[in-house]
Amino acid sequence: MQICITLDVMLARRKVTSRDLAKHVGITEQNLSLLKSGKVKGIRFATLEKICEFLECQPGDILQYATEEEEQQETPGQAA
């Protein structure tokens, strides 16, 4: 089970670049990239708040809960 961040979808909808979002939130583009790729284990509420403020969205718009079964369907061929 995992909570995924679907920032790419919201960035595209809002026509916002990763660079602009990172600048507003106060994090590096590298850290934003790690966040988007799911390589981080957590996010501060303050960071989440700034992201939602800038993108004019709710946390549920960019966070998605995936079960192990759903994760395996998205990444076929990977060992569990």
Backbone hydrogen bonds, N-H to C=O, Kabsch-Sander energy under -0.5 kcal/mol:
donor,donor_aa,acceptor,acceptor_aa,energy
2,Q,66,A,-2.5
4,C,2,Q,-0.6
4,C,64,Q,-3.8
6,T,4,C,-0.6
6,T,62,I,-2.7
10,M,6,T,-1.2
11,L,7,L,-3.1
12,A,8,D,-2.2
13,R,9,V,-2.3
14,R,10,M,-2.3
15,K,11,L,-0.7
15,K,12,A,-0.5
16,V,11,L,-2.4
21,L,17,T,-2.1
22,A,18,S,-2.9
23,K,19,R,-2.3
24,H,20,D,-2.2
25,V,21,L,-2.6
26,G,22,A,-2.2
27,I,22,A,-1.9
32,L,28,T,-2.1
33,S,29,E,-2.4
34,L,30,Q,-2.2
35,L,31,N,-2.2
36,K,32,L,-2.6
37,S,33,S,-2.0
38,G,34,L,-0.7
38,G,35,L,-0.9
39,K,34,L,-2.0
48,L,44,R,-2.5
49,E,45,F,-2.8
50,K,46,A,-2.0
51,I,47,T,-2.3
52,C,48,L,-2.6
53,E,49,E,-2.5
54,F,50,K,-2.4
55,L,51,I,-2.5
56,E,52,C,-0.9
57,C,52,C,-1.8
61,D,58,Q,-2.0
62,I,58,Q,-0.6
62,I,59,P,-1.4
63,L,59,P,-1.3
64,Q,4,C,-2.8
66,A,2,Q,-3.3
66,A,64,Q,-0.5
71,E,67,T,-2.4
72,Q,68,E,-2.2
73,Q,69,E,-1.7
74,E,70,E,-1.6
75,T,71,E,-1.5
78,Q,75,T,-1.4
